[in-house]
Amino acid sequence: MEASKCVDFLLNNEAKTSEKADYVFKYLDYQASILSSRIGLSKRKSRASAIRMLFDTLPESQKRMLLDIFDEIKTFTSHKRKAQAKETAKNLKGLKEGDSIVINNGYDEDVVIFLELKRTRFLCKYSDGRKFSVPVGLFIKKNENPSYSEV
């Protein structure tokens, strides 16, 4: 996926913000995978480099427009994340203390014990006794695996 093609799509006034967000995230993921595998950059640095490539394809007069589009995408995704967090919090309200749940831990999933729900976070405990306060957005599902023994 070329930077110029991505910029053309982002500057298209007929495209919806949700479509622009999906497109730019696909572009960033694609470029990050290439840059990290070829050059060995971290995902974060690869994404920053990919964003720089987008701006480098534009003349100075249009860079502000692209920056405004990124602000629009940031606002859109922020609202989307908040709505998803509220939905997840509703799912967590149905859990009881001691229920086994699965959470996202970066690129992995962990099975933990649910302790308590706060407004936008919940407390959980690992099998070794470590307790953490976790954002509700990291909740994946209730663990249905009977082989996991509660702590």
N, C-alpha and C positions, 0 to 999 in steps of 0.2 A: 504494500500500500504506500503510495507516494504522498509526500507532504503537500504537494501542490493540489492533488486531487482532494485531500482532506480539507484544505483551506477553501477550495471552491465549494465544497458541500457546506462548510460552516458559514460561509458568506451568502449562501442561498437564502433569500428572505422567505421563500415558500416552505422551507423545511421547518418542522416543529422543533421546539427546544428539546423534547424527549428524543427525537430522532438525531439531533445534533449531539446530544450527550452520548447516546449509544455509539454513534459513529466515531466520535473522538476517543472514547474509551477503547474501542476496538483498535483504532489506529495506535494509541499509546501502548496497548498490550502487545500488538504486533511488533512495533519498533523496539519495545523493551526486550522482547524475546530475542530479536536479532542482535541488538547491541550487547546484551548480556552474554549471549553465546559467542559472538565473534570477538568482542573486545574484553569481556569479563567485567563490565560495569554492573553495579548493583541495580536492582529494579528501580529504585528511587532515582538514581543518577541517569539511568537509561530513559526514564520518562521525562526528566527535566531536559535532557538532550533532544528528545523527540519534540517537545514543546518549542524549544529554540529553533528547531528545523522548520516548524510551521511559521514562526515569525520571520525567519530568514527568507522565506519565499515571497514575502510581501514588501511592497515599497513602504516607506515611512508613513505616507498618508493613510494607509489602510491598517496599520498596526493597531491603532486605537480601536477600530471596529472589531478586530479579532479579540482584543482585550475585553471589550464590552460583551462579546458573545461568551467568553469564558466566565465572566461574572454572572451572566444569565444562567449558564449551565451549573455553576456552583450553587446559585440560589435554588434552582430546580432540584438538584440532587440533595441539597440540605433538607428541603421540605419533604422530599420522598423518603429520606432516611428517618426523619422524625415520625412520619406516618407509619413506616414499618416498625419503628420502635414501639409506638403505641399499640399496634396490633400484636406484637410479640409480648408486650406487657400483659395484654388481655389473656394470652395463652398461658403465661406464667402464673396468673392469678388462680388458675385451676390446679396448680401443683400444691402438694402438701410438703411440709418439712420432712426431709429424709428421702424424698423421691430421687431416683437416679435419673440424671439428664445428660444430654450430649451438648457440648459447647464447642464453638470454633476457637482454636488456639493457633492463630496465624495460618499456616498451611496444613494444619492437622486438626483432628477432632479429639477431644478429651471427654471421658466419662467422669462426672463429678456428682456430688450429693447436693441437692438444692436445700438451702437453709431458710432464706427469707427474701421477700421481694421488697425493694424500696421503690421510689417513683420511676427512675430511669435506670436503675441498677439492681442487681440481686447478689446475695451472698451465697457462696458455694464452698464446698470442702472437697479436697482431693483425698484419695485413699490413704495418703501418708499423713493426713491431719492438717495440711496447709489450708488456710482459709483465704478466700479472695472476694473482693467486690468487683463484679463484672458488669459491663454495660448490657442492657437487655438485648441489644442487637447481635450479641454473640451466641445467644440461645439458638440451638438447631431443633432439638426435639426431645421428647421424653424417651429415656432409654428403655427399650423393650427387651433387652438381653437379660434373661434370668440368671446367667452365670456370674454377673457382677454382684459381688456381695457389698452390702452397705457398710459404711464405716461406723 
